[in-house]
Amino acid sequence: MSDPRPSILLVEDDAAIRFTMEAMIRPLQTDVTAVNDGQEALDAVARSVPDLILLDLMLPHVNGYQFLRAFREDHPDVPVIVVSAKSDSMDLYWAKKLGVREYIQKPFSSQQLRKAIEAALREETVSGS
């Protein structure tokens, strides 16, 4: 029996960006669950913890930082890649302090996104085995 496909939770409130990101990562053979805001993300991880999270910071209801603080309480080792238009040094600082594996600034290329995902999943497979 083959290994299950890695699961990714994509948290992005802009539908066009979310759709584009899903198309960019489709070739990676992963199962993607996409949600619109931080509260939906918290609900999703309560049902099933993904192998990787792609997270925007500027979200309605529960922002990316609030999501990360809550998520990290129970899941300190799940890799998180922030994909955000925010580029202030304090945003980078807080993201890293909250355990973000990588911080990708919008706009980004499909190659940049896929490489970050592949590296995070490879690292998760090695450390999680």
C-alpha positions, 0 to 999 in steps of 0.5 A: 500500500502506498503512503497517503498524500501529504495534506496541506491547509491553505488559509487565504481570504482572497478567492483569486489568490487562493484559487491561483495557489491551489493551481500552483501546488496541484502538481505536487500531488497533495491533498489541499483543504482551502479556507477563507479565514483564521476561524475556519482554519482553527475549525479545520485543524480541530477536525484534522491536523495537516502535514503543512499549513500555508497561511496568510496573515491579514485574515478576517475574524481571526488573523494569521498571528492569532491562528498561529498562537492558538495552533502552536499550543497543541501543534508546535511541530507542524510546518507553517509557511506564511504567504503574505503581502506584509513585509515589515521587519516586525512581521517577519520577526513575529512570524519566526517567533511563532515558529513559521518555517518560511515567509514568502512575500506576495507576489511570488512565483509558482516555483518559489511556492512549490520549492518551499512546500517540497522542502517543508514536507521533506523535512516533516517526513524526515523528522516525523518518521 
